[in-house]
Amino acid sequence: MSFTAKYTKLFKYLLPAPFTIAVSLTIVTFFIAFFTTRPETESISSYSIQLIRYWEGGLWNSSLIVFAMQMMLMLVLGHTLALTKPINSIIKLAVKSCNNTAKAAAIVTLLTILVSLFNWGLGLIFGAIFARKVGENASKLKLNINYPLIGAAGYSGLMVWHGGLSGSSLAKVAEPGHLKEMMSGILSKSQIENLPNSISYWETVGSNMNLFVMILLILVLPLSMYWIGKKVSSSVVNLSNNETTEDSIQLLGAEKLDHSRIFSWIFGGVILFYIGYKVAIDYNYDLLKFFNPNNINLLLLSLAIIMHQSFFNFLKAIDKAIGGASGILIQFPLYFGIMGIMKSSGLVTDISAFFVEISNETTYPIYTFLSAGLVNIFVPSGGGQWAIQGPIIVQAANNLEIYLPKSIMALAYGDQLTNMLQPFWALPLLGITGLKAKEILPYTLFIMFIGTLIYITGLLLF
């Protein structure tokens, strides 16, 4: 049995479905909190009920439910945008240059990374469709390519997304008041007052460290994939074109509005005009200050409606995309419940104290990066991970007096890195390309190795 086959079997043996993991983590957190934070004066039964109350408080926390909806929309609208004709035209144009494995791997990696830095949902589906189109074109022209390598290239965006404009933690800390609300009940009132009201994208996405890291990723990853594309064996793939032809529909009465280009363009255009107004008036033309979850989703909504050219096409694409958000819908509340237990029981403070004990200004970002990578294997969601690990990072950084934006970026880097190891987000790509996880795994591990070197370099240099 090959290494990848053994790995795939081990992964399936050790890790159940993400929802089951979320339930298991809830139970583990409950018992850790019970045995480490229960006051001596509190009885077993009463403290057990109290912990369940903490869990319920986190489960239905209104601000966190809003966060879940924001992340769902970011994925669904990004996916919907990837299904538009203009995006498909860009892919078809790029496919013409993908006439061998090395060139195809480099081009797919480069474009997927660039798109994923704008939006992770768009990048995920863009990369999957791009890889599929490369395979179909090679099949049609009888070209020799290594299709699994191209599939891995189409998944590469999931290793850079959290450092981009749609990064869950980065988008949330850019919201006024989020940090202070999250740390309420954990830090003292004076400490909360000293927290920034928000951390803008200039301090995270636009920081010198992140720009350095992203430029390295944009340059090194495509070149690395080009190099490995020269080394691997290639063969002719047999893929059929999966495009479907649109049936002509006889429109009656008000149905014409559903299919009207003019109506959808006017509506989407008005939203886009309003966005331009906000950038100019509310944000004084500062684009990085403009980006937060609500503004990102507003932009995605307007672009998707305009580029689909009718509400009918837009809603049809929404139907295709919405299934991918089911994990967020059902898992996020469980992560919020975990956060409720950790926050209200004082477990966050205990874990933060441990990090403070073993860390200094140099090692803390590295520990954060490594621990975030580990947590992502069990919590394969940047938003869910921020809900659980965010308070720990903020408190430890506060106690160590370490620059908070760098600590948040360390979490972002670690979270996205092990997406190359954890197959959860690869499921849409595997479905579109027809590949298996074990086929792309050797190449995603190669991408992860390159990414690890780049992220640690950035964290040590800045």
C-alpha positions in Angstrom: 0.0 0.0 0.0 1.4 3.4 -1.0 2.0 6.2 1.5 -0.9 8.3 0.3 -3.3 5.3 0.5 -2.1 4.6 4.1 -2.5 8.3 4.9 -6.0 8.4 3.5 -7.0 5.3 5.4 -5.5 6.6 8.6 -7.2 10.0 8.2 -10.6 8.3 7.7 -9.9 6.0 10.7 -8.9 8.7 13.1 -11.2 11.6 12.0 -15.0 11.2 11.6 -17.2 13.8 9.8 -16.6 17.5 10.8 -20.0 17.7 12.6 -19.1 14.6 14.7 -15.7 16.3 15.5 -17.5 19.4 16.6 -19.7 17.4 19.0 -16.7 15.5 20.3 -14.8 18.8 20.9 -17.9 20.1 22.8 -17.8 17.1 25.1 -14.0 17.2 25.6 -14.2 21.0 26.4 -17.0 20.4 28.8 -15.0 17.8 30.8 -11.8 19.8 30.7 -13.7 22.9 32.0 -15.4 20.8 34.6 -12.3 19.2 36.1 -10.0 22.3 35.9 -12.3 25.2 36.7 -15.0 23.8 39.1 -14.9 25.8 42.4 -14.7 23.6 45.5 -17.8 25.1 46.8 -19.8 24.1 43.7 -21.5 20.7 43.6 -20.9 18.4 40.7 -24.6 18.6 39.5 -24.9 22.4 39.9 -21.6 23.1 38.1 -22.5 20.7 35.3 -25.8 22.6 34.7 -23.9 25.9 34.9 -21.5 24.7 32.1 -24.4 23.7 30.0 -25.9 27.1 30.5 -22.5 28.6 29.4 -22.7 26.4 26.3 -26.2 27.5 25.5 -25.3 31.1 25.9 -22.5 30.7 23.3 -24.7 28.5 21.1 -27.3 31.3 20.5 -25.0 34.3 21.0 -26.7 36.8 18.6 -23.5 38.5 17.4 -21.9 35.1 16.7 -25.0 34.0 14.8 -24.5 37.1 12.6 -20.9 36.1 12.1 -22.0 32.6 10.9 -24.5 34.2 8.4 -21.7 36.5 7.2 -19.4 33.6 6.6 -22.1 31.5 4.8 -22.9 34.4 2.5 -19.2 34.9 1.8 -18.9 31.3 0.7 -22.2 31.1 -1.2 -21.8 34.4 -3.0 -18.2 33.7 -3.9 -19.2 30.3 -5.3 -22.1 31.9 -7.2 -19.7 34.4 -8.7 -17.4 31.6 -9.9 -20.3 30.2 -11.9 -20.8 33.3 -14.0 -20.1 33.5 -17.7 -17.3 36.2 -17.4 -15.4 34.0 -14.9 -15.9 31.0 -17.2 -14.6 33.0 -20.2 -11.4 33.9 -18.2 -10.9 30.2 -17.4 -11.4 29.2 -21.1 -8.9 31.9 -22.2 -6.3 30.7 -19.7 -6.8 27.0 -20.5 -5.4 27.7 -24.0 -1.9 28.2 -22.5 -2.1 25.0 -20.4 -0.7 22.6 -23.0 1.6 20.7 -20.7 1.7 19.7 -17.1 4.4 22.2 -15.9 2.7 25.2 -17.5 -0.7 24.1 -16.5 0.3 23.6 -12.9 2.0 27.0 -12.7 -0.9 28.9 -14.4 -3.6 27.2 -12.4 -1.7 27.8 -9.1 -1.0 31.5 -9.9 -4.6 32.4 -10.9 -6.2 30.4 -8.1 -4.0 32.1 -5.5 -4.8 35.6 -6.9 -8.6 34.9 -7.0 -8.5 33.3 -3.5 -6.8 36.4 -2.0 -10.0 38.3 -3.1 -12.5 35.7 -1.9 -12.0 32.2 -0.6 -15.4 30.8 -1.9 -14.7 32.2 -5.3 -11.1 30.9 -5.3 -12.2 27.4 -4.2 -14.7 26.9 -7.0 -12.6 28.9 -9.6 -9.7 26.6 -9.0 -11.8 23.5 -9.2 -13.5 24.5 -12.5 -10.1 25.7 -13.9 -8.5 22.3 -13.1 -11.5 20.5 -14.7 -11.3 22.6 -17.8 -7.6 21.9 -18.2 -8.3 18.2 -17.9 -11.2 18.4 -20.4 -9.0 20.3 -22.9 -6.1 17.9 -22.5 -8.6 15.0 -23.1 -10.0 16.6 -26.2 -6.5 17.3 -27.7 -5.0 14.1 -26.5 -2.3 15.9 -24.4 -0.2 14.2 -21.8 -0.8 15.8 -18.4 -0.6 14.9 -14.7 -4.3 15.6 -13.8 -3.9 15.0 -10.0 -1.2 17.7 -9.9 -3.5 20.1 -11.8 -6.2 19.3 -9.2 -3.8 20.1 -6.4 -2.9 23.4 -8.1 -6.6 24.2 -8.2 -6.8 23.7 -4.4 -3.8 25.8 -3.7 -5.9 28.9 -3.0 -7.1 27.3 0.3 -3.5 27.8 1.6 -3.5 31.6 1.1 -7.1 32.7 1.5 -7.0 33.7 5.3 -4.3 36.2 4.5 -6.5 37.9 1.9 -9.5 40.1 1.8 -12.0 37.4 2.9 -10.0 36.0 5.8 -12.5 35.3 8.6 -10.5 36.6 11.6 -9.2 39.6 9.7 -12.6 40.6 8.5 -14.1 40.3 12.0 -11.4 42.3 13.8 -11.9 45.0 11.2 -15.5 45.4 12.5 -15.8 48.2 15.1 -16.3 46.8 18.6 -15.8 43.1 17.7 -12.6 42.6 19.8 -14.0 44.4 22.9 -17.3 42.4 22.7 -15.4 39.1 22.2 -13.2 39.8 25.2 -16.0 41.0 27.5 -16.0 38.8 30.6 -12.4 37.6 29.9 -10.3 40.7 30.3 -10.8 43.4 32.9 -12.6 46.6 32.0 -9.4 48.6 31.9 -7.8 46.0 29.6 -10.8 46.0 27.3 -10.7 49.8 27.1 -7.1 49.5 26.0 -8.0 47.1 23.1 -8.3 48.8 19.7 -11.9 49.4 18.6 -11.0 47.7 15.4 -7.9 46.4 13.5 -8.0 47.6 10.0 -6.8 45.7 6.9 -3.8 48.0 6.7 -2.5 46.3 9.9 -3.3 42.8 8.8 -3.7 42.2 5.0 -1.8 45.3 4.1 1.0 44.9 6.7 4.6 44.7 5.5 4.8 41.1 6.8 1.7 39.9 5.0 2.7 41.7 1.8 6.1 40.0 1.9 4.5 36.6 2.6 1.9 37.0 -0.2 4.5 38.1 -2.8 6.6 35.1 -1.9 3.6 32.8 -2.2 2.6 34.3 -5.6 6.1 33.9 -6.9 7.4 30.7 -5.3 4.3 28.5 -5.4 3.7 28.6 -9.2 7.4 28.2 -9.8 7.5 25.2 -7.4 4.5 23.7 -9.2 6.2 24.3 -12.6 9.3 22.5 -11.3 7.4 19.5 -10.0 5.4 19.4 -13.2 8.6 18.9 -15.1 9.5 15.9 -12.8 6.2 14.0 -12.6 4.9 11.5 -15.2 2.1 12.5 -17.4 -0.5 10.6 -19.4 -3.6 11.2 -21.5 -6.7 11.7 -19.4 -10.2 10.7 -20.4 -12.7 13.4 -19.3 -15.9 14.4 -21.0 -17.1 17.9 -21.3 -19.6 18.5 -18.4 -21.1 21.7 -19.8 -24.9 21.7 -20.1 -26.9 23.5 -22.7 -29.6 25.9 -21.6 -33.1 25.0 -22.7 -35.1 27.8 -24.3 -37.9 28.9 -22.0 -41.2 30.5 -23.0 -41.7 33.4 -20.7 -45.1 34.6 -19.6 -46.1 37.9 -18.0 -44.1 38.7 -14.9 -41.7 35.8 -15.5 -39.9 38.2 -17.9 -38.7 40.1 -15.0 -36.9 37.0 -13.6 -35.0 36.7 -16.9 -34.5 40.4 -17.6 -30.9 41.5 -18.1 -31.9 45.2 -17.7 -33.7 44.7 -14.4 -30.8 42.7 -12.9 -28.2 45.1 -14.2 -30.1 48.1 -12.8 -30.5 46.5 -9.4 -26.9 45.2 -9.2 -25.6 48.5 -10.7 -27.4 50.6 -8.0 -25.7 48.4 -5.3 -22.4 48.8 -7.0 -22.9 52.6 -7.3 -23.7 52.7 -3.6 -20.5 50.8 -2.8 -18.5 53.4 -4.7 -20.3 56.1 -2.7 -19.3 54.4 0.6 -15.7 54.0 -0.5 -15.5 57.7 -1.5 -17.6 59.3 1.3 -17.5 56.9 4.3 -14.0 55.6 3.8 -12.3 58.5 2.0 -11.2 56.2 -0.9 -9.4 53.9 1.5 -10.2 50.5 0.0 -8.6 48.4 2.8 -10.7 50.2 5.4 -13.8 49.4 3.4 -13.4 45.7 3.6 -15.3 44.0 6.4 -17.8 41.0 6.2 -20.8 43.1 5.4 -19.1 45.2 2.7 -17.4 42.2 1.1 -20.8 40.4 0.9 -22.5 43.5 -0.5 -19.8 43.7 -3.2 -20.1 40.0 -4.0 -23.9 40.3 -4.2 -23.8 43.1 -6.7 -21.1 41.5 -8.9 -22.9 38.1 -8.9 -26.2 39.7 -9.9 -24.7 41.8 -12.7 -22.5 39.0 -14.1 -25.3 36.4 -14.1 -27.3 38.8 -16.2 -30.7 37.8 -14.7 -32.2 36.9 -11.4 -33.1 33.5 -12.8 -29.5 32.6 -13.5 -28.4 34.1 -10.2 -30.8 32.0 -8.2 -30.0 28.9 -10.1 -26.3 29.4 -9.2 -27.3 30.1 -5.6 -29.1 26.7 -5.5 -25.8 25.0 -6.7 -23.7 26.9 -4.2 -25.7 26.8 -1.1 -25.0 23.1 -0.3 -21.4 24.0 0.4 -22.5 26.2 3.3 -24.3 23.5 5.2 -21.2 22.8 7.3 -21.0 26.4 8.5 -24.8 26.5 9.2 -24.8 23.5 11.5 -21.2 23.5 12.9 -20.6 27.1 13.8 -23.2 27.2 16.6 -21.4 24.2 18.2 -18.1 26.1 18.0 -19.8 29.1 19.6 -21.0 26.8 22.4 -17.5 25.7 22.9 -16.4 29.3 23.1 -19.2 30.0 25.6 -17.9 27.2 27.9 -14.3 28.3 27.6 -15.0 32.0 28.1 -17.5 31.8 31.0 -15.7 29.1 32.9 -12.3 30.8 32.8 -10.7 28.1 30.7 -9.6 30.7 28.1 -7.6 32.5 30.9 -6.0 29.2 32.0 -4.9 28.3 28.4 -3.7 31.8 27.8 -1.6 31.7 31.0 0.0 28.5 29.7 1.0 30.2 26.5 2.4 33.2 28.4 4.5 30.9 30.5 6.2 29.1 27.6 6.4 32.1 25.2 8.3 35.3 24.5 8.0 37.9 21.8 9.8 35.8 19.2 8.4 32.4 20.0 4.8 33.3 20.6 3.8 34.0 17.0 5.5 30.7 16.0 3.6 28.7 18.7 0.4 30.4 17.6 1.0 29.5 14.0 1.7 25.8 14.9 -1.2 25.5 17.3 -3.5 27.1 14.7 -2.4 24.5 12.1 -3.2 21.7 14.6 -6.5 23.1 15.6 -7.5 23.5 11.9 -7.3 19.7 11.5 -10.1 19.3 14.0 -11.9 22.6 13.3 -11.7 23.0 9.5 -13.1 26.5 9.4 -11.4 29.8 9.8 -14.5 31.4 11.3 -15.1 28.5 13.7 -11.4 28.5 14.7 -11.4 32.2 15.4 -14.4 31.7 17.7 -12.5 29.1 19.7 -8.9 30.2 19.5 -9.3 34.0 19.0 -10.0 34.9 22.7 -6.9 32.8 23.8 -4.7 34.6 21.3 -5.9 38.1 22.2 -5.5 37.5 25.9 -2.1 35.9 25.6 -0.9 38.7 23.3 -2.3 41.3 25.7 -0.5 39.7 28.7 2.8 39.4 26.8 2.4 42.9 25.4 2.9 41.5 21.8 1.7 43.3 18.7 -1.8 41.9 18.3 -2.2 42.1 14.5 0.9 39.9 14.1 -0.6 37.3 16.4 -3.8 37.3 14.5 -1.9 36.9 11.2 0.0 33.9 12.8 -3.4 32.3 13.5 -4.5 33.0 9.9 -1.3 31.4 8.4 -1.6 28.3 10.6 -5.3 27.9 9.9 -4.9 28.0 6.1 -1.7 25.9 6.0 -3.2 22.6 7.1 -6.1 22.8 4.6 -3.5 21.1 2.4 -3.6 18.2 4.9 -7.3 18.3 6.0 -9.5 17.2 3.0 -12.8 18.8 4.2 -12.6 21.9 1.9 -11.3 19.8 -0.9 -14.7 18.0 -1.3 -16.2 20.5 -3.8 -13.0 20.3 -5.9 -13.0 16.5 -5.8 -16.6 16.5 -6.9 -16.0 18.9 -9.8 -12.7 17.3 -11.0 -13.6 13.7 -10.4 -10.3 13.2 -8.6 -9.8 11.3 -5.3 -8.2 12.8 -2.1 -5.4 10.3 -2.3 -4.5 11.4 -5.8 -4.0 15.1 -5.0 -2.5 14.5 -1.5 1.2 14.1 -2.4 1.1 17.4 -4.2 -0.9 19.3 -1.6 1.6 18.1 1.0 4.4 19.5 -1.2 2.5 22.9 -1.4 2.1 22.7 2.4 5.9 22.2 2.9 6.6 25.3 0.7 4.0 27.3 2.6 5.4 26.3 6.0 8.8 27.7 5.0 7.4 30.9 3.7 5.1 31.6 6.7 7.7 30.9 9.3 10.2 33.1 7.5 7.7 35.9 7.5 6.9 35.5 11.2 10.6 35.5 12.1 11.7 38.4 10.0 9.0 40.9 11.0 
